[in-house]
């Protein structure tokens, strides 16, 4: 198949919603960037996720979407910028009428999106995926779209694999050293990061459930003849009070627990997660950042069909992700029926597979 242009194409990829959704676009971005000849990749993202787009190694340029509610002047400026860029192709990972209309008005010749809702009328390349069935991970759906675009553009694909944030993963020794300088941590004990917040959208365990989970994991580690882990509790904006409350509870029940020191912005927070031996959270943006870093993850998911562990699976390597959810008969947002004893057993067993002697020491060198 012939390429749309005689040179490497200029592609605009759109994922303009939440952090977790954008992180699950990184495997698709990696596929596009690995193709030959290598395309120039721009992304259209909201201001909130723009720092992560700037940090993404598969992105060449970031365009900030002012959003649906932006005044007419901002919308016209965005349209003008897209026209000036003369994109060869538009790939919309989550289709909305405004974005579809924007791509059509910008004169982008090839416009690809999932075949869903009436917004698909603005696209001339529509891929039937039936995402509402939740039959595949979200990042796999995204990669399917990227693979189809690679074929349509006449590019040669190349294999990609985790970590999808290799630059961040390489920062692990430096991030561990930095955290060890800020908190009284030791490198002969596991560092378990736990994010009890929800980011305002995802359903998560209650603080009391997380306290019980930590207690059960601690006791199982002792039963395995290992030391209790050290718990680092993370928090997003507005979640600090709950994080501090959980730290107090954990300390009172005998755990070694600390709140992560404040980070300077979203990208710095995301990069700091590379210090973790395991990252535990609900199906939130930070969990998917951890997946891109190829950390071991333990995610807690609701029973809602659109939010299953399969659909919102992290994109770390096979065998590096654990997932827990309520039984099928539970209510869509009822997280209280998750078997915390079984979860604690699996997490503790996974931790015992991580040798503390393999941790980078505080000098930043792997031992």
QUIURDA-V910907 format. One record per residue. PHI is phi as a letter, one per 30 degrees, with the letter a starting at -180 (* if undefined). PSI is psi as a letter, one per 40 degrees, with the letter a starting at -180 (none if undefined). OMEGA is omega in whole degrees, 0 to 359 (999 if undefined). Layout:
<<PHI,PSI,OMEGA> <PHI,PSI,OMEGA>>
This chain:
<<*,h,181> <d,i,180> <d,i,179> <d,d,178> <b,i,181> <d,e,179> <c,a,179> <e,h,186> <d,i,175> <c,h,188> <c,h,173> <c,h,178> <c,h,183> <c,h,166> <b,g,193> <c,f,176> <b,b,191> <d,i,183> <e,d,182> <e,d,178> <d,d,180> <d,d,179> <d,d,178> <d,e,171> <d,e,184> <d,d,177> <d,d,177> <d,d,177> <d,d,178> <d,d,177> <d,d,181> <d,d,184> <d,d,180> <d,e,182> <d,i,181> <b,h,353> <d,i,188> <d,h,180> <d,i,171> <d,h,186> <c,h,169> <c,i,176> <b,i,173> <c,h,185> <b,i,174> <d,i,180> <e,d,182> <d,d,183> <c,e,180> <e,d,178> <e,d,178> <d,d,175> <d,d,177> <d,d,181> <d,e,185> <d,h,183> <d,e,184> <c,e,185> <c,h,179> <c,d,183> <a,i,182> <c,h,175> <c,h,182> <d,h,177> <d,h,180> <d,e,176> <j,i,184> <d,d,187> <d,e,182> <d,i,179> <d,i,185> <e,d,181> <d,d,180> <d,d,179> <d,d,179> <d,d,177> <d,d,177> <d,d,179> <e,d,179> <d,d,180> <d,d,180> <d,d,178> <d,d,181> <d,d,183> <d,d,178> <h,f,180> <d,i,174> <d,d,184> <a,i,174> <c,h,175> <c,h,178> <c,h,183> <d,d,174> <b,h,191> <d,h,171> <b,i,181> <e,d,182> <d,d,181> <d,d,178> <d,d,179> <d,d,179> <d,d,180> <d,d,179> <d,d,180> <d,d,179> <d,e,177> <i,f,178> <d,h,190> <d,d,180> <c,h,183> <b,h,186> <c,i,178> <a,i,172> <d,i,178> <d,g,182> <b,i,178> <h,i,185> <d,e,179> <d,e,184> <d,e,181> <d,e,181> <d,e,185> <c,i,177> <c,e,173> <b,h,184> <c,h,185> <c,h,178> <d,h,180> <b,d,180> <h,f,182> <d,d,180> <d,e,176> <d,e,180> <h,f,183> <d,e,182> <b,i,172> <d,i,179> <e,d,182> <d,d,176> <d,d,174> <e,d,179> <d,d,179> <d,d,176> <e,d,178> <d,d,180> <d,d,179> <d,d,178> <d,d,179> <d,d,177> <e,d,180> <d,d,181> <d,d,179> <d,e,180> <i,f,179> <d,i,177> <c,h,182> <d,i,176> <b,i,182> <d,i,175> <b,i,182> <a,i,176> <d,i,1> <d,i,178> <d,e,168> <b,g,185> <d,d,179> <d,d,179> <d,d,179> <d,d,179> <d,e,180> <d,e,184> <e,d,181> <e,d,181> <d,d,180> <d,d,177> <d,d,179> <d,d,180> <d,d,182> <d,d,179> <d,d,176> <d,d,183> <c,d,183> <b,i,179> <d,g,181> <c,i,175> <c,i,185> <d,e,177> <c,e,175> <b,i,181> <d,i,176> <c,h,182> <c,h,176> <d,h,180> <b,h,181> <c,h,184> <d,e,182> <d,i,183> <c,e,184> <i,e,176> <i,e,183> <b,d,185> <d,i,174> <d,h,183> <b,i,173> <d,i,174> <d,i,178> <d,d,179> <d,d,178> <d,d,178> <d,d,178> <d,d,178> <d,d,179> <e,d,180> <d,d,180> <d,d,180> <d,d,178> <d,d,179> <e,d,181> <d,d,179> <d,d,177> <d,d,176> <d,d,179> <d,d,177> <d,e,180> <i,e,180> <c,i,178> <d,i,174> <d,i,175> <d,i,169> <c,h,188> <c,h,177> <c,h,184> <c,h,182> <c,i,182> <a,i,172> <c,i,179> <e,h,180> <i,e,182> <c,e,187> <d,d,183> <d,d,178> <d,d,179> <d,d,179> <d,d,178> <d,d,179> <d,d,178> <e,d,180> <e,d,180> <d,d,182> <d,d,179> <d,d,180> <d,d,179> <c,e,172> <j,e,180> <d,i,173> <c,h,189> <b,i,181> <b,i,170> <d,h,178> <e,h,177> <e,i,179> <e,i,180> <c,i,181> <d,g,175> <j,i,185> <d,d,183> <d,d,178> <d,d,176> <d,d,181> <d,d,181> <d,d,182> <d,d,181> <d,e,180> <d,e,180> <d,e,188> <d,i,167> <d,d,176> <a,i,178> <b,h,185> <c,h,182> <a,i,166> <d,a,181> <d,g,186> <c,i,177> <e,d,180> <e,d,177> <d,d,182> <d,d,168> <d,d,179> <e,d,177> <d,d,178> <d,d,177> <d,e,182> <i,f,172> <d,i,167> <d,h,183> <b,i,172> <b,h,184> <c,i,178> <c,h,189> <b,i,176> <d,i,181> <d,e,183> <d,h,185> <e,d,181> <d,e,184> <b,f,185> <d,i,175> <e,d,178> <d,d,184> <d,d,184> <c,f,176> <e,h,176> <d,i,186> <c,f,173> <d,i,185> <d,i,177> <e,h,181> <i,e,180> <c,e,180> <b,h,173> <c,i,181> <b,h,182> <b,i,183> <a,i,179> <d,i,174> <d,i,185> <e,d,184> <d,e,182> <d,i,175> <d,i,186> <e,d,182> <c,e,182> <d,h,180> <c,e,185> <d,e,182> <c,e,175> <d,h,181> <d,g,183> <d,d,178> <d,d,178> <d,d,179> <d,d,180> <d,d,180> <d,d,181> <d,d,181> <d,d,180> <d,d,179> <d,d,178> <d,d,179> <d,d,181> <d,e,178> <d,e,180> <c,h,181> <d,h,179> <d,d,179> <d,e,180> <d,e,180> <d,i,171> <d,h,178> <d,a,188> <d,e,174> <d,e,180> <i,e,180> <c,i,177> <d,h,180> <c,none,999>>
